[in-house]
């Protein structure tokens, strides 16, 4: 893993000569955030050594380098999921690379199913914590101290300071936000009614198939993290909705202007 990361970082530095401070991982239907970036370089995943390639509709598949104001940013237009058949090490490989390019802060976004009755389709949720119920852990196996410690303190997976700032900015921007706990499941099936009930009983507010592995690996390397989730379908005891991936993308697209504004302002002001 170390040699692969170093090879990929060297390749990217050779192509871009760019040292980003912020990393952004864009979830389903949220890829047009890159329109807010003054783009300097675009590297398709297929051209980057050791990089997986996204196979999911709504995930374009490129690293985008540029600036927002005076902040240097690298954005992943499309992420990788465990359910696509990749290992957890492959899913989180880009986060390792980001760290060694210079990234100190990571912003992750996703689309999720809501179980909190205060949510509705299109709600924007600031993640305050997560529950990891994926069947594999990205740090399983021999630990390489050059990345981080064997046992990672996860008392603050999502930066409290970034959450405070984001809530202030949301108020100024007149964007309604919720705070919530995200539960990560493997997928790719949407949840059954019984599974939605389980998610709620376990104390989570929303459920999805990403984010948790990336945040674990980022915290392993002491990267500060901030997470946003767009509620694209609701699952509760009274009213489980039938949902398709196209509908998820449409719901995410509707909420995207709010998500884009919030991420942009957070990068500018934090």
Residue pairs with C-beta under 8 A, 6 or more apart in sequence:
1 89
1 93
1 96
1 144
1 147
2 144
2 146
2 147
4 49
4 50
4 93
5 50
5 93
5 96
5 97
5 100
6 100
7 49
7 50
8 48
8 49
8 50
8 51
8 93
8 97
9 97
9 100
9 101
11 48
11 49
12 18
12 43
12 48
12 63
12 97
12 101
13 101
15 41
15 43
16 40
16 41
16 43
16 65
18 40
18 41
18 65
18 72
18 74
18 101
19 72
19 101
19 102
20 65
20 72
20 73
20 74
20 98
20 101
20 102
20 103
21 71
21 72
21 73
21 102
21 103
21 104
21 105
22 68
22 71
22 72
22 73
22 74
22 103
22 104
22 105
22 106
22 107
22 267
23 73
23 74
23 75
23 76
23 95
23 98
23 103
23 105
23 106
23 107
23 223
24 33
24 73
24 74
24 75
24 76
24 106
24 107
24 108
24 109
24 263
24 267
25 75
25 76
25 79
25 94
25 95
25 106
25 107
25 108
25 109
25 211
25 214
26 33
26 34
26 75
26 76
26 77
26 78
26 79
26 109
27 79
27 108
27 109
27 110
27 111
27 210
27 211
27 230
27 252
28 56
28 58
28 59
28 110
28 111
28 232
28 245
28 248
28 249
28 252
29 58
29 111
29 230
29 232
29 248
29 249
29 250
29 251
29 252
29 253
29 256
30 109
30 111
30 230
30 252
30 256
30 259
30 260
31 58
31 59
31 60
31 77
31 78
32 256
32 260
33 75
33 109
33 256
33 259
33 260
33 263
33 264
34 64
34 75
34 77
35 260
36 68
36 260
36 263
36 264
37 64
37 66
37 67
37 68
37 73
37 75
38 66
38 67
38 68
39 64
39 65
39 66
40 65
40 66
40 67
41 64
41 65
41 66
42 62
42 63
42 64
42 65
43 62
43 63
43 65
44 61
44 62
45 51
45 52
45 53
45 54
45 61
45 62
45 63
45 78
46 53
46 61
48 63
50 93
51 93
51 94
52 80
52 86
52 90
52 91
52 93
53 61
54 60
54 61
54 78
54 79
54 80
54 84
55 84
56 78
56 81
56 84
57 245
57 249
58 78
58 245
58 249
58 252
59 77
59 78
59 79
60 77
60 78
61 77
61 78
62 77
62 78
63 74
63 75
63 76
63 77
63 94
64 74
64 75
64 76
64 77
65 72
65 73
65 74
66 72
66 73
67 73
68 264
68 267
68 268
69 267
69 268
71 267
71 268
72 102
73 267
74 98
74 101
74 103
76 94
79 91
79 94
79 210
79 214
80 86
80 90
80 91
80 93
80 94
81 91
81 187
81 188
81 209
81 210
82 88
82 91
82 134
82 136
82 186
82 187
82 209
82 213
83 186
83 187
83 188
83 209
87 136
88 134
88 136
88 137
88 138
88 140
88 213
89 138
91 138
91 213
91 214
92 138
92 213
92 214
92 216
92 217
95 106
95 214
95 217
95 218
95 221
95 223
96 147
96 217
96 221
98 106
98 223
99 147
99 218
99 221
99 223
103 223
104 223
104 224
105 159
105 162
105 223
105 224
105 225
105 226
105 270
106 214
106 215
106 218
106 223
106 224
106 225
106 226
107 225
107 226
107 227
107 228
107 263
107 266
107 267
108 210
108 211
108 214
108 215
108 225
108 226
108 227
108 228
109 227
109 228
109 229
109 230
109 259
109 263
110 182
110 208
110 210
110 211
110 227
110 228
110 229
110 230
111 208
111 229
111 230
111 232
111 248
111 249
111 251
111 252
112 125
112 182
112 206
112 207
112 208
112 229
112 230
112 231
112 232
113 190
113 191
113 196
113 206
113 207
113 208
113 231
113 232
113 233
113 234
113 235
113 243
114 120
114 121
114 123
114 125
114 205
114 206
114 231
114 233
114 234
114 235
115 196
115 199
115 200
115 204
115 205
115 206
115 207
115 234
115 235
115 236
116 178
116 180
116 200
116 205
116 206
117 236
118 178
119 125
119 178
119 180
119 205
119 206
119 231
119 234
120 231
120 234
121 231
121 232
121 233
121 234
121 251
122 230
122 231
122 251
122 254
122 255
123 176
123 178
123 230
123 231
123 255
124 170
124 175
124 176
124 177
124 178
124 228
124 229
124 230
124 231
124 255
124 258
124 259
124 262
125 177
125 178
125 179
125 180
125 182
125 205
125 206
125 228
125 229
125 230
125 231
126 163
126 166
126 167
126 170
126 177
126 178
126 179
126 180
126 226
126 227
126 228
127 158
127 179
127 180
127 181
127 182
127 211
127 226
127 227
127 228
127 229
128 158
128 163
128 179
128 180
128 181
129 157
129 158
129 181
129 182
130 157
130 158
130 181
130 182
130 183
130 184
130 211
130 212
130 215
130 227
131 181
131 182
131 183
131 184
131 202
131 203
131 204
132 184
132 212
132 216
133 183
133 184
133 185
133 202
134 184
134 185
134 186
134 212
134 213
135 186
137 216
138 213
138 216
138 217
139 152
139 216
139 217
139 220
143 149
143 150
147 220
147 221
148 220
148 221
148 222
149 220
152 216
152 219
152 220
153 219
154 216
154 219
157 215
157 216
157 219
157 225
158 215
158 225
158 226
158 227
159 224
159 225
159 226
161 224
161 270
162 224
162 225
162 226
162 266
162 270
163 179
163 226
165 266
165 269
165 270
166 177
166 226
166 262
166 266
167 177
167 179
169 262
169 265
169 266
169 269
170 176
170 177
170 262
172 265
173 258
173 261
173 262
173 265
175 258
175 261
175 262
177 262
178 205
180 204
180 205
180 206
180 229
181 203
181 204
181 205
181 206
182 204
182 205
182 206
182 207
182 208
182 211
182 212
182 227
182 229
183 199
183 202
183 204
183 206
183 207
183 208
184 207
184 208
184 209
184 210
184 211
184 212
184 213
185 191
185 195
185 207
185 208
185 209
186 209
187 209
188 209
190 233
190 243
191 199
191 207
191 235
193 235
193 237
193 240
195 207
196 207
196 235
196 236
196 237
196 240
197 237
199 206
199 207
199 235
200 236
206 229
206 231
207 235
208 229
211 227
211 229
215 225
215 227
218 225
219 225
226 266
228 259
228 262
228 263
230 251
230 252
230 255
230 256
230 259
231 251
232 243
232 247
232 248
232 251
232 252
233 241
233 243
233 247
233 248
233 251
234 241
235 241
